Amino acid sequence: MPANYDVIIIGAGAAGLMCAATAGYRGRRVLVIDHASKAGKKILMSGGGRCNFTNLNSTPSNFLSANPHFCISALKRYTPQHFLDLVERHGIEHEEKAAGQLFCRDSSKDIVNLLLTECEWAGAEVRLKTTVNKVEPLAEGFRLRTGSGPLECASLVIACGGLSIPTLGATGFGYDIARQFGLEVLPTRAGLVPFTLHPELKEQLAPLSGISCPVDVHCNGEHFREPMLVTHRGLSGPSMLQISSFWEPGDALAVDLLPGENAAEALMAQRKARPQSTVAHYLNQHLPKRFAQAFNDLNGWQGPLQGYKNSGIEQVAQTLNRWHIKPAGTEGYRTAEVTLGGVDTRQLSSRTMAVNDRPDLFFIGEVVDVTGHLGGHNFQWAWASGVAAGNEA
């Protein structure tokens, strides 16, 4: 006979484990299953191994979705402060890096251990190395055919994530289940991902590899003022990861290398005050020395400023304040932190995460079409959507 549970959750990641503990505390018999050998693999590698577990400033405006109002209910009911309280109850030391971004002081393992401890206290079972081969609807509930035998449940929660970082075991399984039950899956693509460059520009920027500098990058009406990192493959750093979620193939990026500075006015003032100074002198005052020198050489800016007409100064300034780059593409799911798109949320209840016409089937976390900005927002969505489903499943 199949083992029977009130709730089975497929996916032992952030959203799945949070959902399991929440449902378990309600007295539900809960099983979490995952094909991976470890729970929370993506948590473990996040934040450079220290897990940016939430953002104190997280609001619905920090999320992308074709249905932007969907995330509001869950995020309002389970806030960053709620999760921070949980972290502090477990005695996990943490620190705020950039504004609002909270990281573990020691290791991401602290967050995984918190979730597993909560599941244990709530009586929720976590079973790893378990592959789901088939999900069958019953008159009431579901039967799962797994590598370790059949299972049955009254409520089924899909929390198996998106397609990002396949080396951690990411697959499209959650999308397959959604389609099996007649749900639309919106087109998916890599988000929060570094850009690759065309060979010529890649070669030109090669001397800048490893250098980071603050920029303001614009694309499709969005902009982010954060550091940019030049890599041997292309462009990365927080600003590029952020804007990648809004970039479409073929788009150009407009990069302001001197955010907050009107380069034309500044260069003309410098030409007047110190006619013999150069563009390189000016850049050295505002950019990392290696970047300033290489960028100056790349653009062939030579000679004293007194030799530049106003039109020449304006051309230099345009390059500095609106440097146009057309990426070749992105590094794709291999290094993407998230998957854009996913299960269309218009088919789900924003209060419970359940399918509108199938209230015993839930979709939470990254598998749905809700994607946060960089900086802890995606974890906050995992916690909030997990709690919303756990309170109902």
N, C-alpha and C positions, 0 to 999 in steps of 0.2 A: 504494500500500500504506500502511496506517496506520503512523505512527511508533510504535515499541514501547519500553516502559519496564518496569522491574521494579516501580516504585512511582509512582503518580500521586496527588498530594494536591490536593484541591479546596479552595482557601482559603489566601491568602498573608497570614494574620494571625499572631498570636503562636504558637498551637498548631501551625499548618501549617508555618511556617518552622522551628520547633524540631524537628518530626518529620522534615522534609526533611534537615536537617543531620545528625541522628542516623542516619537510614537511609543517607545518602550516605557517612558515615564507615565504614559496614559494607561498603562496596563496591557498594551497590545503585545502579542507574541510576534517578535520581529526577527527576521533573518536578512542579513546583508550578504550578497554573494559577489565575487569579483574573480575574473580569470587571472589577475596578477598574483604574484607571490608575496607582495607587501601591500598593506593598506596605505592610502594617501601618498602614492608615489609622486604625484605632481606637487603636493604640499611640501614634500621633503626637499625638492630641488628649487622651490620658489624663493625669490628674494635672495639669491646667492647663498641658499642654504639656511637662511634665517627667517623666511616666511613673512612677507608683508601682509599680516593677517586681517587688517581692516584699514579703513581711512576714516578718521573722525569727522571729516568734512563731506562724507559721501551723501549725495542726494540723487534723486531720479535723473537730474540733468547730467550726471556723469555716466549715463548708459545709452547705448545705441540699440534701437529696435525699430522694426517696421511698424510696431504698435507701441509707441513710446509711453503711453499711459499704463501699460500692463504692469510694470515693475513697481509702481507707486505704492500699492496696497501692502505688499510684502515688506518693502523697505521701510515703510512707516511703522509697521507693527514690530519689526525686529531691527533695531538700530545698531550702529557701531558701539554705542555705549553698552548695550546688552551683551555683545560678545566680549567687550573689554572687561565687563564685570565677571564673566565666566573665566577669562584668562587669569584675572587677579585672584579669583577663588581657588584656582589651581596653583597659585603661587608662582606663576611663570613671569620671570623678569623680562621686561620689554622696554623699548625706547622709541621715541619719535624722531624720525630722520627728517625728511622734507615735511612741510606743513601737513599735519594730520596723518602721515603715513606711519603706522605702528609696526615694528619688527620685533621678533624675539631677540633678546640680548645674546642668547647662547646658540640655539639650534631650532630649525623647523621641526625636529623630532618632538619638541615640547608640545606643538599643536596637535600632531598625530596622536601622541600619548594622551593628551586631554580628551580628544574625541573617542579614542578607544576606551578610556576609563569611564567616560560618560555612558558609552554603550554598555559596558559591563555593569555599571551601577543601575542602569535602566533595564537590565535583563535582555538586551538585544544581542543576538548571536552574530558573529562575523565569520564567514567561511570563505577562505581564499582558494586560489588554484581551482576554481569551479567554473567551467565553461557552460554557458546556456546555448543549447542547440536549437531550441524551439520554444515559442510561447503560444499556448493554445487557450482561447477564451472558453470558459465554461458557462453554464446557465447562471451560476453565481461565482464570480472570481476567475481564477486562471490556473492552468497547469503548465509547469515549466519542465521541459526535458533537459536535463543537465548531465554533464560528464560523470557526476556522482549519483545519478538516479533521479527519479521524478519528484517534483515538489508541487504543492498546491497552496494557494493563498486567496484570501478574500480581497485584498488590495495589492496592487503592483505599482511600484515606483521605479521609473527609469531615471537613473542618475549616473549614467556611464560616460558623460562628457561628450566632447566634440572630437575633431580630427587632429588637434594640435599635439605636437611632439609624439609621433608614432612609436618612437623608441621606448616610450613609457607604456606602450600597449594600447594607445588610442586607436579606435576603429569607428566605423559608421554604424555600429550595431544599434544605437539608440534611434537613429534616423530610420533604420530598417523596421524597427518595431512600430514607430509612428506611422510609417506608410502602410504597414500591415493592418493597422486599425483605421485606415482611411484618412489620416491626417496629412496636411500639406507640410512639406519641409522646404523652407525658403533656401535659395542658393547659398552655399557655404564658401567661405574663403578664409585665408589666414589673416589674423589680426594681431596687433601689437608685435610686429615682425620687422626685422632689419631690411633695408633696401639693397638690391644689387645694382651695379652700374654698367653701362656700356663700356666695352674694352678701352676706348680712347680716354674717357673721363676717369675710369678706374686707374689707368696708368698715370694720368696726370696727378691724381690725388694720392698715389702710392707713397710719396714722401711724407704725407700727413698722417699715415696710419698710426693709430694709437693715441692721437691727440683729440682732446675733448675741449669744446668751447661753448659758452651759452649762446643760443640763437633763438629767433622767433620764426617758426616755419609755418607757412600758409599753404592751404590746398582746399579747394571746393568750399570756401566760405568758413573754414575752421582754421584755428591757429593755436600753436602751443609754444610757450616761451620756457624752454628747458634746455639742458645741455645736448649737444650733438657730438657723436663719436665717429671719427673716420676709422674704418677698419680695412683690412687687406681685401675684403670682399665688397665693401661699399660703405653705406652710412647706417649708423645705429645710434644708441643713446636714447634717453627718454623722449626727446622731441620727435625723433624719427619713428620710434615705436608708436607713439601717440597718433601722429598724423597718418601712419600706415592704415589705420582703421577707416580713414576717410578717403584715401587715395584709390583711384581706379587705374587700371593699365592704360598707359598712354598719357596720363596727366603729368604736368610739370609741377615741381615744388618751387615755391618762392621762399628763399631763405634769407632772413635778415641777420647778417653776421654781427651787427652792432645794434642790438635791440635798445630802443630808447634814445638813440643818437641819430641826429640828422647829419649824415656823412657829408653832404654837399656844403651845408653851412659851416661845419667844423673844419673842413679842408680849406674853404675860402678864408676863414678866419686865420687858420694856420699859415696860409700863403701870404697873408697881409702882415702877420706878426713876425714870421720867420721865413722869408722868401726862399732861402737856400735849403730848407728842410724838404724831405721827400715823402711820398705816400708810405714808404716802408717805415719811416720814423713815426708817422701817424698810426699805422697799424700796430707797431710795437707797443704803443701806449694802451691799446684796447684789446689785443688778442694775445694768446700764448705765443712766445717768441718764435718757436718753430713754425707754427701755423702762419703767423704774420709773414715770415720770410718766404715760405713756400708759396703762399697765396699771392704774394707780390710778384714772385718770379713767374708763377703760372700765368699771370695776366700781363707780364711784360711792362710793368709800371717803372719807368726809369727817369732819372733827372730830377732837378729841383722843382718844387711846386710853382715857382715863378715862371717856369716854362710852359705851364698848362693854361690854356684859355678856360673861360667859364664852362664852355661846352665840354671840354676835356675833363674838368673836375666833376661835372654832372654825370659823365659816363662812368667814371671811377665810382662815384657815390651810388649810382644805380646798381652796379655790380655788388657793392658792399651791403646795400640795404634791400636789394631785390635780386639776389643771386638765383638765377633760374637753373634748375637741375631737372632733367627728365630721367628718372630711374629706368633701368632695364626691366625691373620686376622686383619681387621680394624673395627672401630665402624660403618662403612657403611654410608648410606645416612643420617642417623639420625643426625650425627654431621658433615658430609662432607661440606666443603665450596663450592665445585664445583662438577660438573659431567664431567668425562672424556668421550670422544667419542661423539656421536650424529650425526646430519645430515652430511653426507659425503660432504665436501666442493668442491669436484671435480665436483659436479653437479650444483655449484653456480658460479656466476660472482664475482670475487674478487673486482671488481670496484663498483658494485651496491648491492651485496648480493642477487640478484634475481636468480631464477631458470633459468638455461641456456635456456631451451626450453619453459619457461613460465615466461616471463619478468614482469608479473603483480603479481607474488608471491615471497615474500622475507622471508628469515630466518636470524635472527640476535641474537647476544648475546650468552648466554650459551647453547642454543638449538643446535648450530652447533659444529662441531668437532674442536674447538679452545679453549684451556685451558691454562690460565696463571699461572705463579709461584705465590706464596704467596707475598703479599706486594703491592697491588694496581693495579697489572697488569690486573686482570680480569675486574675491573671497566673500565680501559682504553680501553679494547676490547669492552665493552658495549657502551662506548661513541663513539668510532671510527666506529664500525659496524652500530650503530644507525644513525649516521650522513651520512654514505655512502648510506644506504637505504633511509633515509629521503630526500636526495638530488635527488632521482630518482623516488620514489613511487608516 
